Amino acid sequence: MNSIPDLVSGGLVHPQVALGPMTTYKIGGNAEYFARVDTRTELDEVLAAATGENLGVTMIGRGSNLLVATRGVSGIVVRLAGTFSEVEVRTDSVHAGAGAALPVLARTATRVGQRGLEFFVGVPGTVGGAVLMNAGCHGTETRDVLRSALVLDLDSGVAVERTPAELKLSYRHSNLRPSDVVLSAVFETTNGDVADGERLMREVTAWRRDHQPGGTHNAGSVFKNPPGDSAGRLIDSIGLKGFRIGGAAVSTRHANFIEASEEATPEDVYAVIEAVRTRVAREIGIELVREVVCLGFEDDA
Ligand SMILES: Cc1cc2nc3c(=O)[nH]c(=O)nc-3n(C[C@H](O)[C@H](O)[C@H](O)COP(=O)(O)OP(=O)(O)OC[C@H]3O[C@@H](n4cnc5c(N)ncnc54)[C@H](O)[C@@H]3O)c2cc1C
């Protein structure tokens, strides 16, 4: 078995790699170690070395739901690429690696008349992130289209196919633990009209252009919607649109988005998140629950 220093020498693992550029916030500190793995063999090598050296493993996808603290992330951060990004369309299903980009998944299926995955065109993450978060939009969630996901348990080293019911997918939630790695997923599709599918994807994209802040650094919705309400509506109702700390501010376009300027630090964004949560609890009596995953902060969640 190779050690982490062996894998560093071999170029598979890199020490002290900036994570900011790998997230949509574009800010954040370093990974103690980082590996981009293209094959299952590479992944297994990295995981074995990490286990051998008692290093924590953190998976990242496209970093579209992530805020990384300035102090960075200890252990090894792993990103799935190469063969993990492949998408294969069959007659009633689409098989995708966990590193596949959701908009690519949507377009690849739609282009050949496999319908049902169009909504993913609006979610800028990966299949792995979508399974973990039960990502969704425009009335459809991952659990509605997922047949199964292949999940590797880092503790046992065993990979098992799990259905949406077994993953307990619910609104922006799964029962996956930090020691679970999504390797791939199979999605249900139906045969349908290519033009209809493409029209739907254009509608999804247009809606997002009209309703969400474009061209800014953010991670989409920061909080989950509380039952029967919308986090954005609540935040807006107490006048927090535009509320700013340092270089981070609540979007004036969509109050559940927090935007980071070029000068923003991750701690600015985090401070805005905490301030908004506190104000909503105090003034409306509703405890907002964070959707964005924060890495390297005091109360890492
Ligand atoms: C502009 C914008 C719009 C958005 N709109 C939506 C939306 O409409 N609906 C929605 O649901 N989300 C939305 N999001 C949030 C985000 O795109 C989703 O949560 C997405 O599923 C995250 O995927 P990711 O690959 O970027 O995950 P990351 O942000 O990289 O990681 C998120 C979490 O997933 C874990 N993870 C990633 N890959 C794996 C893996 N292979 N195995 C195990 N764990 C893994 C990470 O450890 C982390 O805990 C939006 C984000 C942006 C920036």
The ligand as an SDF file (V2000), in Angstrom:
LIG
                    3D

 53 58  0  0  0  0  0  0  0  0999 V2000
  -26.5520   29.4310   -8.2570 C   0  0  0  0  0  0  0  0  0  0  0  0
  -26.8970   28.1910   -7.4880 C   0  0  0  0  0  0  0  0  0  0  0  0
  -28.1680   27.6670   -7.5860 C   0  0  0  0  0  0  0  0  0  0  0  0
  -28.5190   26.5090   -6.8620 C   0  0  0  0  0  0  0  0  0  0  0  0
  -29.7730   26.0120   -6.9920 N   0  0  0  0  0  0  0  0  0  0  0  0
  -30.1110   24.8860   -6.3400 C   0  0  0  0  0  0  0  0  0  0  0  0
  -31.4210   24.3230   -6.4820 C   0  0  0  0  0  0  0  0  0  0  0  0
  -32.2620   24.8400   -7.2070 O   0  0  0  0  0  0  0  0  0  0  0  0
  -31.7120   23.2030   -5.8040 N   0  0  0  0  0  0  0  0  0  0  0  0
  -30.8110   22.5930   -4.9900 C   0  0  0  0  0  0  0  0  0  0  0  0
  -31.1420   21.5630   -4.4000 O   0  0  0  0  0  0  0  0  0  0  0  0
  -29.5670   23.1020   -4.8300 N   0  0  0  0  0  0  0  0  0  0  0  0
  -29.1950   24.2210   -5.4820 C   0  0  0  0  0  0  0  0  0  0  0  0
  -27.9430   24.7340   -5.3260 N   0  0  0  0  0  0  0  0  0  0  0  0
  -27.0060   24.0990   -4.3760 C   0  0  0  0  0  0  0  0  0  0  0  0
  -26.1080   22.9970   -4.9550 C   0  0  0  0  0  0  0  0  0  0  0  0
  -25.9450   23.1370   -6.3550 O   0  0  0  0  0  0  0  0  0  0  0  0
  -26.6730   21.6070   -4.6430 C   0  0  0  0  0  0  0  0  0  0  0  0
  -26.7970   21.4050   -3.2340 O   0  0  0  0  0  0  0  0  0  0  0  0
  -25.7680   20.4950   -5.1980 C   0  0  0  0  0  0  0  0  0  0  0  0
  -26.4140   19.2620   -5.0130 O   0  0  0  0  0  0  0  0  0  0  0  0
  -24.3990   20.4460   -4.5360 C   0  0  0  0  0  0  0  0  0  0  0  0
  -23.5800   19.6010   -5.3130 O   0  0  0  0  0  0  0  0  0  0  0  0
  -22.0020   19.7710   -5.3560 P   0  0  0  0  0  0  0  0  0  0  0  0
  -21.4470   18.7110   -6.2010 O   0  0  0  0  0  0  0  0  0  0  0  0
  -21.6380   21.1610   -5.7450 O   0  0  0  0  0  0  0  0  0  0  0  0
  -21.6470   19.5100   -3.8350 O   0  0  0  0  0  0  0  0  0  0  0  0
  -20.5780   20.2840   -2.9530 P   0  0  0  0  0  0  0  0  0  0  0  0
  -21.0440   21.6710   -2.7200 O   0  0  0  0  0  0  0  0  0  0  0  0
  -19.2050   20.1160   -3.5060 O   0  0  0  0  0  0  0  0  0  0  0  0
  -20.7080   19.4730   -1.5880 O   0  0  0  0  0  0  0  0  0  0  0  0
  -21.9120   19.5210   -0.8660 C   0  0  0  0  0  0  0  0  0  0  0  0
  -21.9370   18.3450    0.0980 C   0  0  0  0  0  0  0  0  0  0  0  0
  -21.9780   17.1450   -0.6590 O   0  0  0  0  0  0  0  0  0  0  0  0
  -20.9190   16.2810   -0.2490 C   0  0  0  0  0  0  0  0  0  0  0  0
  -20.5170   15.4960   -1.4120 N   0  0  0  0  0  0  0  0  0  0  0  0
  -20.1910   15.9330   -2.6570 C   0  0  0  0  0  0  0  0  0  0  0  0
  -19.9060   14.9060   -3.4520 N   0  0  0  0  0  0  0  0  0  0  0  0
  -20.0410   13.7830   -2.7050 C   0  0  0  0  0  0  0  0  0  0  0  0
  -19.8700   12.3840   -2.9560 C   0  0  0  0  0  0  0  0  0  0  0  0
  -19.5040   11.9250   -4.1490 N   0  0  0  0  0  0  0  0  0  0  0  0
  -20.1050   11.5400   -1.9430 N   0  0  0  0  0  0  0  0  0  0  0  0
  -20.4780   11.9650   -0.7190 C   0  0  0  0  0  0  0  0  0  0  0  0
  -20.6400   13.2600   -0.4210 N   0  0  0  0  0  0  0  0  0  0  0  0
  -20.4310   14.1560   -1.4090 C   0  0  0  0  0  0  0  0  0  0  0  0
  -19.8390   17.2070    0.2750 C   0  0  0  0  0  0  0  0  0  0  0  0
  -18.9860   16.5490    1.1900 O   0  0  0  0  0  0  0  0  0  0  0  0
  -20.6850   18.2630    0.9760 C   0  0  0  0  0  0  0  0  0  0  0  0
  -21.0730   17.8160    2.2460 O   0  0  0  0  0  0  0  0  0  0  0  0
  -27.5620   25.8830   -6.0380 C   0  0  0  0  0  0  0  0  0  0  0  0
  -26.2650   26.4060   -5.9620 C   0  0  0  0  0  0  0  0  0  0  0  0
  -25.9330   27.5470   -6.6920 C   0  0  0  0  0  0  0  0  0  0  0  0
  -24.5360   28.0880   -6.6070 C   0  0  0  0  0  0  0  0  0  0  0  0
  1  2  1  0
  2  3  1  0
  2 52  2  0
  3  4  2  0
  4  5  1  0
  4 50  1  0
  5  6  2  0
  6  7  1  0
  6 13  1  0
  7  8  2  0
  7  9  1  0
  9 10  1  0
 10 11  2  0
 10 12  1  0
 12 13  2  0
 13 14  1  0
 14 15  1  0
 14 50  1  0
 15 16  1  0
 16 17  1  0
 16 18  1  0
 18 19  1  0
 18 20  1  0
 20 21  1  0
 20 22  1  0
 22 23  1  0
 23 24  1  0
 24 25  2  0
 24 26  1  0
 24 27  1  0
 27 28  1  0
 28 29  2  0
 28 30  1  0
 28 31  1  0
 31 32  1  0
 32 33  1  0
 33 34  1  0
 33 48  1  0
 34 35  1  0
 35 36  1  0
 35 46  1  0
 36 37  1  0
 36 45  1  0
 37 38  2  0
 38 39  1  0
 39 40  1  0
 39 45  2  0
 40 41  1  0
 40 42  2  0
 42 43  1  0
 43 44  2  0
 44 45  1  0
 46 47  1  0
 46 48  1  0
 48 49  1  0
 50 51  2  0
 51 52  1  0
 52 53  1  0
M  END
$$$$
